[in-house]
Amino acid sequence: MWEAASNAMYGLLSTIHNFVGSWGLAVIVLTLLVRLLLHPLNHKQLVSMQKMQKLQPRIKMLQEKYKDDKEGLSRETMALYKENKVNPAAGCLPLLVQLPILILLFRVLMNSDFGGASFLGITLEGSVLTTMAEALGVVAAEGTNIGFMTVVKAIMANPSGLASFGLYGPNLLLLGLIIFVTWYQQRMSSTGNPQMAMMNWFMPVFMGFICLSLPGGVMLYWGASSFIGVGQQWWVLHKTSQEGKPTLYKDNPTKSKED
């Protein structure tokens, strides 16, 4: 199944490439098509997320009121979500839908020959680690991959190799942009929610570590998708800020006499 899906992905990329004449532009056009296809899901996710942010003061009040009653807290919180038509799980679906696309793109870039294609200096088939290893003169043994510690040891043994910035610089800069955009998205998402403050730093570091070994083409897809996501998130944030405050529960929840 994965083989057939990978062939279909390569066929789609090749078709786009025939029109735009660049593998990098083909990846960006693919990103635009995916974002357009997922727009209803992404929009629903962002609207739900903004509503949840506005509900944080009320949720905090419920947490204080039912601090010794977990069942009551869960019941009243879900009632509050239902009252305001908020789905806490809505944020997971767009990412789950995109995950197979990322896997397929990874497989295509790793198993197909693009002739060393690059876009704005970004090596589409090479990762930050492999391009840095090339600059440092490290050659991976057949059947093995370049790991993080391999590159660290190579830098310590041959720091002058870092002078060949052109070999790895564009991929490294793209990685830096992805880390920044991830941080910015988390910052926009966690406004007014102190409980999410830790995610502001965890997610950028986590994404940066994951992207170290991803081909430049996959990072280009993720970076372009993230930039589009920031624009969409800003638009939804601007729109919802002009709307009225959400319902904080029609009847203020009070514990029954039995509680």
C-alpha positions in Angstrom: 0.0 0.0 0.0 2.8 2.4 1.0 4.6 1.6 -2.2 1.6 2.4 -4.4 0.9 5.6 -2.4 4.6 6.6 -2.8 4.4 6.1 -6.6 1.2 8.2 -6.7 2.9 11.0 -4.7 6.0 10.9 -7.0 3.6 11.0 -10.0 1.8 14.0 -8.6 5.1 15.8 -7.9 6.4 15.0 -11.4 3.2 16.3 -13.0 3.5 19.6 -11.0 7.2 19.7 -11.9 6.4 19.5 -15.6 4.4 22.7 -15.2 6.6 24.8 -12.9 10.0 23.5 -13.9 11.4 23.3 -10.4 11.2 20.5 -7.8 11.2 23.0 -5.0 8.3 24.9 -6.5 6.6 21.6 -7.1 6.8 20.9 -3.3 5.4 24.4 -2.6 2.5 23.9 -5.0 1.8 20.6 -3.4 1.7 22.3 0.0 -0.8 24.9 -1.3 -3.0 22.1 -2.7 -2.9 20.2 0.6 -3.7 23.4 2.7 -6.5 24.2 0.3 -7.9 20.7 0.7 -7.6 20.8 4.5 -8.8 24.4 4.9 -12.3 23.4 6.4 -10.6 21.2 9.0 -7.9 23.8 9.8 -10.4 26.6 10.0 -12.6 24.6 12.4 -9.6 23.7 14.5 -8.4 27.3 14.8 -11.9 28.6 15.7 -12.3 25.9 18.3 -8.9 26.7 19.7 -9.7 30.5 20.0 -13.0 29.7 21.7 -11.1 27.5 24.2 -8.7 30.3 25.0 -11.7 32.6 25.7 -13.1 30.0 28.0 -9.9 29.7 30.1 -11.1 32.1 32.9 -14.3 30.1 33.4 -12.4 26.8 33.3 -10.1 28.1 36.0 -13.1 29.0 38.1 -14.5 25.5 37.6 -11.1 24.0 38.6 -11.1 26.0 41.8 -14.7 25.1 42.6 -14.4 21.4 41.9 -10.8 20.9 43.0 -11.9 18.0 45.2 -14.4 16.6 42.8 -12.8 15.3 39.6 -16.0 13.8 38.3 -17.9 17.1 38.8 -15.1 19.1 37.2 -15.1 16.8 34.1 -18.9 17.0 33.9 -19.1 20.8 34.1 -16.2 21.3 31.8 -17.7 19.2 29.1 -21.0 21.0 29.6 -19.2 24.3 29.1 -17.6 23.0 25.9 -21.0 21.8 24.6 -22.6 25.1 25.5 -20.1 27.0 23.4 -19.8 24.3 20.6 -16.1 23.7 21.3 -14.5 20.4 20.5 -11.2 19.9 22.5 -10.1 17.1 20.1 -10.5 19.2 17.0 -6.8 20.3 16.9 -5.6 16.8 16.4 -7.4 15.9 13.1 -5.5 18.2 10.6 -2.1 17.0 11.9 -3.2 13.4 11.7 -4.4 13.9 8.1 -1.1 15.6 7.1 1.1 12.8 8.7 0.7 10.3 5.9 1.5 13.1 3.4 4.8 13.8 5.3 5.6 10.1 5.4 5.0 9.7 1.6 7.0 12.8 0.8 9.8 11.5 2.9 9.8 8.2 1.1 9.7 9.8 -2.3 12.7 12.1 -1.5 14.7 9.3 0.0 14.1 6.7 -2.6 13.9 8.7 -5.9 16.6 10.4 -7.9 16.1 14.1 -8.2 19.6 14.7 -9.6 20.7 16.7 -6.6 17.9 19.2 -7.0 18.0 22.3 -4.9 15.7 25.3 -4.3 17.1 28.6 -3.1 20.2 26.7 -2.1 18.2 24.2 -0.1 19.2 20.6 -0.9 15.9 18.8 -1.3 17.2 15.3 -0.9 19.7 16.1 1.9 19.0 16.8 5.6 20.8 19.3 7.8 22.8 16.4 9.2 23.8 14.9 5.8 24.7 18.3 4.3 26.8 19.2 7.4 28.5 15.8 7.2 29.4 16.5 3.6 30.9 19.9 4.6 32.9 18.2 7.3 34.1 15.4 5.0 32.2 12.6 6.7 31.0 9.7 4.5 28.4 7.3 5.9 29.1 3.6 5.6 26.8 1.8 3.2 23.5 1.0 4.7 23.9 3.5 7.6 22.6 7.0 8.3 24.4 10.1 9.5 23.4 10.6 13.2 23.5 13.7 15.4 26.4 12.5 17.5 28.4 11.6 14.3 28.1 15.3 13.2 29.0 16.6 16.6 32.1 14.4 16.7 33.0 15.5 13.2 32.7 19.2 14.2 35.0 18.6 17.1 37.5 16.8 14.9 37.4 19.2 12.0 35.8 22.6 12.9 37.3 24.2 9.8 34.8 22.2 7.7 32.1 24.5 8.9 33.6 27.2 6.7 31.8 25.4 3.8 28.6 27.1 4.8 27.1 27.0 1.3 26.8 23.2 1.5 24.6 23.1 4.6 23.7 26.8 5.3 20.4 27.0 3.4 19.1 23.8 5.0 20.2 25.0 8.4 18.5 28.4 7.9 15.3 26.7 6.8 15.5 24.6 10.0 15.9 27.9 12.0 12.8 29.4 10.3 10.7 26.3 11.1 11.8 26.5 14.8 10.9 30.2 14.9 7.5 29.7 13.1 6.7 26.8 15.5 7.5 29.0 18.5 5.4 31.8 17.1 2.4 29.6 16.4 2.6 28.2 19.9 2.8 31.7 21.3 -0.3 32.7 19.4 -2.1 29.6 20.5 -1.2 29.9 24.2 -2.1 33.5 24.7 -4.1 33.8 27.9 -3.4 30.2 28.9 -0.5 29.9 31.3 -0.8 26.1 31.3 0.4 26.0 27.7 3.4 28.2 28.4 5.8 25.3 28.6 4.7 24.1 25.1 6.0 27.5 23.8 9.5 26.1 24.2 9.0 22.3 24.1 7.4 22.2 20.6 10.1 24.3 18.8 12.9 22.2 20.3 11.0 19.0 19.5 10.3 20.0 15.9 13.9 21.2 15.5 15.2 17.9 16.6 12.9 16.0 14.3 13.7 18.1 11.3 17.5 17.7 11.7 17.3 14.4 9.8 14.5 15.2 7.4 15.2 15.8 3.7 15.2 19.5 2.7 12.1 18.9 0.6 10.1 17.7 3.6 11.3 20.7 5.6 10.3 22.9 2.7 6.8 21.4 2.7 6.5 21.8 6.5 7.9 25.3 6.5 5.6 26.5 3.8 2.6 24.9 5.4 3.5 26.5 8.8 3.8 30.0 7.2 0.4 29.5 5.6 -0.9 28.3 9.0 0.4 31.4 10.7 -1.5 33.6 8.2 -4.7 31.6 8.7 -4.3 31.6 12.5 -3.8 35.4 12.5 -7.0 35.9 10.4 -9.1 33.7 12.6 -7.7 35.4 15.7 -8.5 38.8 14.3 -12.0 37.7 13.3 -12.8 36.0 16.7 -11.5 39.0 18.6 -14.3 41.1 17.1 -17.0 38.6 18.1 -18.7 38.7 21.5 -17.5 36.8 24.5 -18.4 33.1 24.6 -21.2 31.8 26.8 -19.8 31.1 30.2 -22.6 28.6 30.9 -26.2 29.9 30.9 -26.7 29.0 34.4 -23.7 29.4 36.6 -22.8 25.8 37.7 -23.5 25.3 41.4 -23.0 22.1 43.3 -26.2 20.4 44.1 -27.1 19.7 47.7 -26.1 16.1 47.3 -22.5 17.2 46.3 
